[in-house]
């Protein structure tokens, strides 16, 4: 019997995502001016206010207020009527120095001996149901909101959009776990005030179905486009009105969208958030490394679907375990335990080795903080950072290195594929 599976995403203007982006912008600036910075930045946003907190060990000093305001304005919160604007909001900084008790477990005589910045377990997942090896429902949810943001910034075909939005997609699967059709699409988007609520809701529904969804479909492969049929159930702004939104409607906090950041409920999650954390925090770096492993295993043909778990003890160099689950889809004559053993031989999962392999001590994190940390296209960009205290720095960096399929040949050789 077929079954339904659902994933959701939120826009860059969602309160929690504003917080994530501010935290990662601060992290990027610390790393741009001091590559060895140890950072754990948390952000809270609410009506007219931003609160920054956390622990930092760095040789640099930042104008954190300016950085936070710049992020908020770039998202689109630039009008007083939103009750939250980068130019007018208050910014309070409560950032202080990192605990020496934590730091002594991370910094060692040699970088290769660097211990994990925390205990815990991290997961990476990949599936061959999409071209980017991501779960389909989450991939479509992200794309809906990215296109919605494009339409908002263009302000041509749809002129009333505000930054806050959410999307949710439900896929019908066969018994063989193959997507059959899209069952339901939910879109809630913040909008300007209309004179008549009923007319407003009708126009928004029409624009989402007739303008947004065709744009989203055009981004998808032909086999995925076929899953859009005339029987999709649409719930567009189901409460009827969404004028009050953003931090004025809901308080936002760093790290509250970890399922959206990863795999939309597919696979598993260890519970640790990513944004605002430098790569010595294995919550982030090991989760990226586990995704890198899972994606290369699936791309190499080891299995159709792979979940990788890695765990650490704080201050300890080697992981305490590496686990692999192929959900019975393995194409090699090995059990999951044997596959995991080969993974430990192919991938060095010591914290410093992960940082080096994936080039994580670079200012690459703001781009991860909206529309998912996984599934994006690796690319090289030049980023510019300016500071009244440190001057101007221009850096060429690689984004989303954990999405590279650079280990496929090695995996195929190891598994004789």
C-alpha positions, -999 to +999 in steps of 0.1 A: +000+000+000+013+035-009+022+059+019+026+097+023+057+115+035+060+153+042+088+178+046+087+215+052+110+245+047+110+282+058+121+313+040+152+334+048+128+359+063+114+335+089+124+346+124+145+315+132+163+318+099+170+355+105+187+344+137+207+317+119+219+341+093+231+367+118+249+340+138+266+327+106+275+362+094+292+368+127+311+335+124+322+344+088+336+377+099+355+362+128+370+335+105+378+361+078+400+381+101+412+353+124+410+318+108+416+301+142+387+318+159+365+295+182+329+307+179+295+298+193+272+327+186+235+326+194+209+352+182+174+361+194+152+384+173+118+398+183+098+430+178+124+457+171+152+439+190+182+416+183+201+400+212+235+384+205+250+360+229+276+332+230+313+324+235+342+335+213+380+330+214+395+352+187+423+377+180+399+400+162+372+425+172+340+431+152+313+457+149+286+431+156+258+457+155+267+467+119+269+430+108+235+421+123+218+452+107+234+444+073+220+408+074+185+420+083+184+446+055+197+421+029+169+397+038+144+425+032+134+439+065+138+475+056+104+491+063+091+504+096+056+489+090+072+454+095+079+464+131+114+450+125+140+468+104+178+466+101+181+504+103+160+509+134+161+477+155+181+477+188+211+453+189+224+441+222+256+421+224+262+397+253+290+378+236+318+368+260+350+347+260+350+309+255+354+288+286+390+276+290+377+243+303+362+237+268+392+252+249+418+229+266+400+199+252+401+213+216+435+230+213+465+206+215+502+207+208+496+198+172+465+205+151+462+168+141+456+160+178+427+184+180+399+170+202+362+171+194+346+203+206+317+184+222+303+150+227+273+137+207+262+119+175+259+134+140+241+120+109+246+123+072+220+111+047+217+107+009+192+092-015+192+087-053+156+100-056+168+134-067+197+147-088+213+164-057+208+132-036+183+149-013+148+138-001+123+150-027+098+166-004+124+188+012+141+197-021+108+209-036+099+228-003+133+246-005+128+255-041+093+269-036+106+294-010+137+303-030+115+311-061+091+330-038+120+351-026+131+358-062+096+369-070+095+392-039+128+408-049+117+412-085+085+428-074+071+425-110+047+396-113+039+396-075+042+429-058+027+424-023+051+398-008+069+403+025+099+383+037+084+357+061+071+324+045+068+287+050+062+258+026+054+221+030+052+193+005+037+158+008+048+131-016+029+098-022+053+068-024+048+033-036+055+002-015+089+002-033+096+037-019+094+053-053+077+088-055+044+085-074+029+120-072+027+151-052-003+149-029-003+183-011+015+216-012+012+241+016+024+277+012+020+305+038+035+338+028+035+371+045+020+399+025+010+436+025-023+446+038-053+444+014-085+464+015-106+432+013-093+400+029-113+376+007-101+392-025-066+392-012-067+355-004-080+346-038-053+366-056-025+350-035-038+315-042-040+323-079-005+338-080+011+309-061-005+282-083-002+300-117+031+319-113+052+304-085+046+266-091+053+267-129+087+284-120+094+257-095+086+229-119+109+244-145+138+239-121+131+202-117+140+172-139+114+159-163+107+128-142+100+150-111+079+174-132+056+145-140+047+141-103+028+174-105-008+165-116-042+182-115-051+165-082-027+182-060-043+197-029-032+233-023-034+250+011-024+287+004-023+309+035-048+286+052-053+310+081-067+335+057-044+364+065-006+368+071+003+405+074+019+404+108+051+382+104+088+381+109+102+388+144+071+410+151+049+379+147+072+353+163+104+354+182+133+338+164+162+318+178+194+303+163+192+266+158+154+259+159+151+247+123+176+217+124+153+193+104+149+219+077+186+225+077+193+188+071+169+162+055+134+172+063+128+143+086+143+116+064+172+096+079+180+109+114+193+138+134+216+140+164+200+171+178+228+196+174+223+229+155+248+242+130+246+280+127+270+302+146+294+273+154+330+272+141+341+238+127+358+227+159+322+220+170+316+185+156+278+192+157+285+211+125+317+197+109+310+160+115+274+164+102+289+179+070+315+151+068+288+125+073+267+140+044+299+139+022+303+102+029+267+093+024+264+112-009+296+097-023+285+062-013+252+066-031+268+083-062+293+055-064+265+029-065+271+013-031+234+017-022+203+037-032+199+052+002+225+057+030+225+070+065+259+076+082+262+082+120+294+093+137+298+100+174+324+118+195+336+124+231+345+159+240+383+164+238+389+130+222+405+129+188+391+097+173+353+092+169+338+068+193+317+051+165+308+051+129+276+034+118+260+029+083+225+020+074+216+013+038+179+005+045+183-028+026+192-010-006+229-020-008+242-031-042+274-047-028+278-081-012+286-067+022+264-061+053+261-026+067+287-033+094+313-042+067+304-011+047+310+010+078+344-006+083+354+004+048+341+039+054+365+042+084+394+032+061+384+057+034+374+088+054+395+103+082+369+115+107+393+132+132+381+168+137+411+185+122+411+161+093+375+170+086+383+207+088+412+203+063+394+179+039+363+201+036+382+235+040+360+245+069+382+272+085+370+296+058+342+322+059+317+300+041+288+298+064+263+326+058+253+308+025+243+277+045+220+295+069+188+295+047+172+269+024+193+240+039+229+232+046+228+201+023+219+196-013+234+228-027+259+231-056+296+235-047+311+266-061+340+290-057+333+326-049+351+357-038+338+373-005+347+407+008+347+416+045+352+451+059+357+462+095+365+495+112+390+476+133+406+452+108+403+469+074+392+451+043+398+414+035+390+397+002+389+359+002+383+333-025+365+304-008+348+271-018+312+268-007+295+235+001+326+213-002+307+185+015+285+183-015+314+174-039+315+140-055+353+139-052+355+105-035+334+085-059+364+069-077+380+059-044+347+045-032+342+025-064+377+011-062+373+001-025+340-016-031+351-031-065+323-014-084 
